[in-house]
Amino acid sequence: MPVITDSEMEDFDAAILGAGFEVDDFNVVDLKDEPTAKEQHPITGTVTVHRISTDDAIKYSAGHLSTWVTEFEIHLHEGKFGQP
């Protein structure tokens, strides 16, 4: 099971467009955490968002109950990925 859901990616793209950026200027790399035991645990990991044109990148916690898309959207509006 992936760290990033389809609905998160839809929200991610919408955040980019809503802030005036181009979706093709960003890429996302997710990395799933390795389970620490054989018990069932919620899926967790990290997501690194990279803006290609400025080479800005920020890593977010992802997975079960994460808010990485909301955090990313806040960072877009704060200018942490530059200007559109």
Secondary structure, DSSP 8 states (H G I E B T S, - for coil): --SS-HHHHHHHHHHHHHTT--GGGEEEEEEE---SSSS----EEEEEEEETTTTEEEEEEEETT--HHHHHHHHHHHTTT---
